[in-house]
């Protein structure tokens, strides 16, 4: 069985946005409060995390995560990698490094952001990270679990989504190539980003995400990387077609039963 937990479903600013007084940022509904986008996948007793942004520590505490087998990075923007320093408790508990998977460009940028991790003689207590290079469209296996890296474009910036069994996780996409659409047809769980209803230069809009969901025939589609201008959870969810859901922090969904 595959179980996906949405650790965070917000944009790089999160919701509430600092200083904002809009109805979403002031909403009492916890489903309108969104940490930076990330997800946790459990497969056969193994635990994998997609991205580790600035809310990584809070997300691990909320879900009471005791161990992770690997972190898979979609790209190197701060809201997806800057929480990597907080792998240290896992290092201390299990006396081992954390495996990080990303493209060559992403791994190099992680080394630039966290130079103290990669020094020849790192400071005692620095995060222990083992990096692994992956390439788009070339499958890889982590502790018995298969992943397929999906190349998509974040505006003009190449980033990755991931497919594992019946689960597809794509965030920060604006354009999804036909070969990727073919690969993800019939997904039981399809996660897609949609920043807002209005067109955006580097993210899918809500209607664009719905169109992709229908095109690939996904059984269930969950919308993530949502901004406060999308609208209130209850109002947006009521407008969505059958099988399409606005994800929220802490939501758990399963496939492959």
PLY file of the C-alpha trace (Angstrom):
ply
format ascii 1.0
element vertex 257
property float x
property float y
property float z
element edge 256
property int vertex1
property int vertex2
end_header
0.00 0.00 0.00
1.07 3.56 -0.72
0.10 6.26 1.79
0.73 9.89 0.96
0.59 12.59 3.63
0.51 16.25 2.63
3.05 17.87 4.93
2.49 21.31 3.43
0.30 22.61 0.61
1.13 26.32 0.44
3.32 28.52 -1.68
6.77 29.89 -0.81
5.10 32.42 1.54
2.80 29.95 3.27
-0.66 30.86 4.55
-1.29 33.05 6.49
0.98 35.42 4.59
2.90 37.83 6.80
0.99 41.09 7.15
-2.01 39.98 5.06
-5.56 40.60 6.26
-7.46 38.78 3.49
-10.29 36.37 4.32
-8.11 33.31 3.66
-5.25 34.47 5.87
-7.77 35.27 8.61
-9.78 32.07 8.15
-10.46 29.99 11.29
-10.59 26.83 9.14
-7.31 24.92 9.66
-7.54 23.72 6.05
-6.81 27.31 5.00
-3.53 27.35 6.96
-0.79 26.07 4.64
2.87 25.35 5.33
5.37 25.26 2.47
4.77 22.44 -0.01
6.07 18.98 0.85
4.72 15.44 1.12
5.56 12.17 2.86
5.18 8.81 1.12
5.02 5.53 3.05
5.57 2.31 1.09
6.10 -1.12 2.63
7.37 0.23 5.93
9.68 2.76 4.26
9.26 6.54 4.55
10.19 9.04 1.86
9.84 12.83 1.82
9.39 15.01 -1.23
11.32 18.25 -0.55
12.42 19.78 2.75
11.48 23.45 2.94
11.59 25.94 5.81
8.74 24.16 7.65
10.40 20.72 7.57
10.98 20.59 11.36
7.40 21.58 12.14
6.06 19.06 9.65
8.13 16.21 11.08
6.96 17.05 14.59
3.31 17.31 13.58
3.35 13.90 11.88
5.51 12.34 14.62
8.02 11.04 12.07
10.71 8.88 13.69
12.78 7.97 10.63
13.04 8.77 6.94
14.68 6.59 4.32
15.35 9.38 1.81
14.48 12.90 0.73
13.69 13.40 -2.96
14.20 16.94 -4.20
12.08 18.39 -6.99
14.29 21.48 -7.36
16.50 23.87 -5.43
14.27 26.84 -4.62
14.45 27.76 -0.94
10.91 26.69 -0.13
11.91 23.16 -1.17
15.40 22.70 0.30
16.23 25.18 3.03
15.03 22.88 5.83
17.67 20.24 5.14
19.69 21.30 8.19
16.90 19.83 10.32
17.74 16.25 9.35
20.16 16.31 12.29
17.80 14.68 14.84
17.43 11.73 12.46
21.23 11.55 12.20
21.58 11.53 15.99
18.80 8.97 16.57
19.89 6.48 13.93
23.61 7.29 13.72
23.56 7.50 9.95
23.34 10.03 7.17
20.18 10.88 5.27
20.08 9.96 1.58
19.21 12.93 -0.63
18.27 12.44 -4.28
18.36 15.21 -6.89
19.71 16.24 -10.26
23.31 17.40 -10.60
22.24 21.05 -10.68
20.13 20.68 -7.55
22.79 18.79 -5.57
25.40 21.41 -6.47
23.10 24.16 -5.25
22.43 22.30 -2.00
26.21 22.20 -1.47
26.32 25.97 -2.07
23.54 26.61 0.46
25.01 24.28 3.09
28.79 24.41 2.59
29.47 23.35 6.20
27.81 19.99 5.48
30.24 19.15 2.71
33.54 20.32 4.25
36.38 17.79 4.42
36.24 17.93 8.21
32.70 19.08 9.02
31.87 20.68 12.34
30.74 18.07 14.90
26.96 18.03 14.90
26.62 19.24 11.31
23.96 17.45 9.26
25.04 14.15 7.75
23.82 13.94 4.18
24.60 11.41 1.47
23.81 12.79 -1.99
22.73 10.72 -4.98
22.43 11.98 -8.54
19.34 11.19 -10.57
18.34 12.10 -14.10
14.96 12.77 -15.69
13.21 9.71 -17.14
15.75 7.28 -15.64
14.18 5.12 -12.91
15.96 4.56 -9.62
15.37 2.43 -6.56
15.64 3.38 -2.90
15.58 0.56 -0.34
13.35 -1.56 -2.57
11.01 1.21 -3.71
11.03 2.30 -7.35
10.82 5.94 -8.39
10.54 7.49 -11.84
11.71 11.13 -12.18
9.30 13.21 -14.27
10.75 16.28 -16.06
8.43 19.31 -16.01
8.98 23.03 -16.46
8.55 25.61 -13.68
8.20 28.51 -16.10
11.38 27.92 -18.10
13.14 26.20 -15.16
13.51 22.38 -15.40
12.28 20.67 -12.24
11.22 17.14 -11.36
8.07 15.41 -10.32
8.10 11.79 -9.14
6.09 8.68 -9.86
6.11 5.67 -7.54
3.64 2.90 -8.29
0.14 4.42 -8.47
1.25 7.76 -6.96
2.36 10.78 -9.00
3.68 13.90 -7.26
4.20 17.05 -9.36
4.67 20.50 -7.89
5.78 23.90 -9.23
4.97 22.91 -12.81
3.76 25.20 -15.57
4.26 22.83 -18.50
4.16 19.04 -18.55
5.61 17.35 -21.67
3.55 14.81 -23.61
5.93 11.98 -22.69
5.28 12.69 -19.02
1.52 12.88 -19.57
1.72 9.45 -21.21
3.73 8.10 -18.26
1.22 9.24 -15.64
-1.99 8.13 -17.38
-4.40 6.40 -15.06
-2.64 7.40 -11.85
-4.62 6.47 -8.76
-3.28 9.53 -6.93
-2.19 12.52 -8.99
-0.81 15.52 -7.11
-0.59 18.74 -9.13
0.24 22.30 -8.21
-2.21 25.11 -8.87
-1.24 28.50 -7.53
-4.48 30.30 -8.18
-7.41 30.55 -10.61
-5.81 33.26 -12.73
-3.04 32.38 -15.20
0.50 32.49 -13.79
3.85 32.61 -15.61
5.48 29.69 -13.76
2.69 27.66 -12.15
-0.41 25.89 -13.37
-3.70 27.64 -12.78
-6.59 25.70 -11.23
-8.30 25.14 -14.59
-5.05 24.02 -16.21
-4.50 21.46 -13.44
-8.06 20.18 -13.87
-7.53 19.86 -17.64
-4.39 17.77 -17.07
-6.22 15.57 -14.57
-8.96 14.87 -17.10
-6.47 14.31 -19.93
-4.53 11.63 -18.05
-7.63 10.05 -16.53
-6.41 10.19 -12.95
-8.63 8.41 -10.45
-8.14 11.11 -7.83
-6.32 14.44 -8.21
-5.12 16.59 -5.32
-4.21 20.24 -5.76
-1.19 21.56 -3.85
1.10 24.62 -3.78
-1.96 26.81 -3.26
-1.75 30.56 -2.65
-4.05 32.68 -0.50
-5.58 34.27 -3.61
-7.06 30.88 -4.61
-9.87 31.41 -2.11
-11.30 29.68 0.94
-11.02 25.90 1.06
-14.76 25.28 1.38
-15.64 27.62 -1.48
-13.00 26.30 -3.89
-13.68 22.64 -3.10
-17.38 23.12 -3.85
-16.48 24.27 -7.38
-14.24 21.32 -8.25
-15.33 18.40 -10.45
-15.71 14.88 -9.12
-12.38 13.27 -8.30
-10.51 16.57 -7.91
-9.72 17.79 -4.40
-8.03 20.78 -2.85
-5.35 19.20 -0.66
-4.71 20.56 2.82
-1.97 20.12 5.39
-2.17 16.78 7.18
-4.44 15.13 4.60
-3.65 11.42 4.15
-4.60 9.48 1.03
-3.94 5.85 0.05
-3.60 3.84 -3.15
-2.67 0.34 -4.27
-4.88 -1.39 -1.71
0 1
1 2
2 3
3 4
4 5
5 6
6 7
7 8
8 9
9 10
10 11
11 12
12 13
13 14
14 15
15 16
16 17
17 18
18 19
19 20
20 21
21 22
22 23
23 24
24 25
25 26
26 27
27 28
28 29
29 30
30 31
31 32
32 33
33 34
34 35
35 36
36 37
37 38
38 39
39 40
40 41
41 42
42 43
43 44
44 45
45 46
46 47
47 48
48 49
49 50
50 51
51 52
52 53
53 54
54 55
55 56
56 57
57 58
58 59
59 60
60 61
61 62
62 63
63 64
64 65
65 66
66 67
67 68
68 69
69 70
70 71
71 72
72 73
73 74
74 75
75 76
76 77
77 78
78 79
79 80
80 81
81 82
82 83
83 84
84 85
85 86
86 87
87 88
88 89
89 90
90 91
91 92
92 93
93 94
94 95
95 96
96 97
97 98
98 99
99 100
100 101
101 102
102 103
103 104
104 105
105 106
106 107
107 108
108 109
109 110
110 111
111 112
112 113
113 114
114 115
115 116
116 117
117 118
118 119
119 120
120 121
121 122
122 123
123 124
124 125
125 126
126 127
127 128
128 129
129 130
130 131
131 132
132 133
133 134
134 135
135 136
136 137
137 138
138 139
139 140
140 141
141 142
142 143
143 144
144 145
145 146
146 147
147 148
148 149
149 150
150 151
151 152
152 153
153 154
154 155
155 156
156 157
157 158
158 159
159 160
160 161
161 162
162 163
163 164
164 165
165 166
166 167
167 168
168 169
169 170
170 171
171 172
172 173
173 174
174 175
175 176
176 177
177 178
178 179
179 180
180 181
181 182
182 183
183 184
184 185
185 186
186 187
187 188
188 189
189 190
190 191
191 192
192 193
193 194
194 195
195 196
196 197
197 198
198 199
199 200
200 201
201 202
202 203
203 204
204 205
205 206
206 207
207 208
208 209
209 210
210 211
211 212
212 213
213 214
214 215
215 216
216 217
217 218
218 219
219 220
220 221
221 222
222 223
223 224
224 225
225 226
226 227
227 228
228 229
229 230
230 231
231 232
232 233
233 234
234 235
235 236
236 237
237 238
238 239
239 240
240 241
241 242
242 243
243 244
244 245
245 246
246 247
247 248
248 249
249 250
250 251
251 252
252 253
253 254
254 255
255 256
